[in-house]
């Protein structure tokens, strides 16, 4: 049963962080509209970082599932 809780937590965290990455892209777009290109670039980089973390967590989830 503990195995299911870990997978559920990982799924929740993946979904949650995917939404954060989308939010960061929206923020970057708004910053660009305001002419704040340096800030927009950082927001875009933050989205990439979150997407990379999500990718790694998905990989960890698959490794864990394969262990079960």
C-alpha distance (Angstrom), angle and dihedral (degrees) to the residues before:
residue distance angle dihedral
X1 . . .
X2 3.79 . .
X3 3.83 87.7 .
X4 3.80 90.6 61.8
X5 3.80 91.4 50.3
X6 3.79 91.2 54.5
X7 3.81 92.5 49.2
X8 3.81 91.4 46.7
X9 3.81 90.2 50.4
X10 3.80 91.3 48.9
X11 3.82 91.8 48.2
X12 3.80 90.9 49.1
X13 3.80 92.4 48.5
X14 3.81 92.6 47.8
X15 3.80 91.9 51.0
X16 3.80 92.5 44.2
X17 3.79 93.6 50.9
X18 3.80 93.5 45.3
X19 3.79 86.3 61.0
X20 3.80 91.1 49.7
X21 3.80 90.2 54.4
X22 3.81 89.4 51.8
X23 3.81 89.4 50.1
X24 3.80 90.8 51.7
X25 3.81 90.4 53.1
X26 3.81 89.9 50.5
X27 3.79 89.7 50.1
X28 3.81 90.6 49.2
X29 3.79 90.1 52.3
X30 3.79 91.8 51.8
X31 3.79 91.1 46.9
X32 3.82 89.9 52.6
X33 3.81 89.8 51.7
X34 3.80 87.7 54.6
X35 3.79 91.3 49.7
X36 3.80 93.1 -112.4
X37 3.78 94.7 134.1
X38 3.82 96.9 159.4
X39 3.79 90.8 53.1
X40 3.81 90.5 44.7
X41 3.79 90.5 53.3
X42 3.80 90.7 52.9
X43 3.81 91.3 49.0
X44 3.81 89.5 50.9
X45 3.81 90.0 49.5
X46 3.80 89.5 50.6
X47 3.82 89.1 53.9
X48 3.81 90.0 51.2
X49 3.80 90.5 49.3
X50 3.80 91.6 51.0
X51 3.81 91.0 47.0
X52 3.79 89.5 52.0
X53 3.81 90.3 50.4
X54 3.81 89.5 49.8
X55 3.81 90.2 50.4
X56 3.80 90.7 52.4
X57 3.79 92.7 46.8
X58 3.82 90.3 50.7
X59 3.78 88.8 51.6
X60 3.80 90.5 48.8
X61 3.81 89.8 50.1
X62 3.79 91.4 53.0
X63 3.80 92.5 47.8
X64 3.79 89.6 49.8
X65 3.81 92.5 47.8
X66 3.80 90.2 50.7
X67 3.80 89.1 52.6
X68 3.80 91.7 57.7
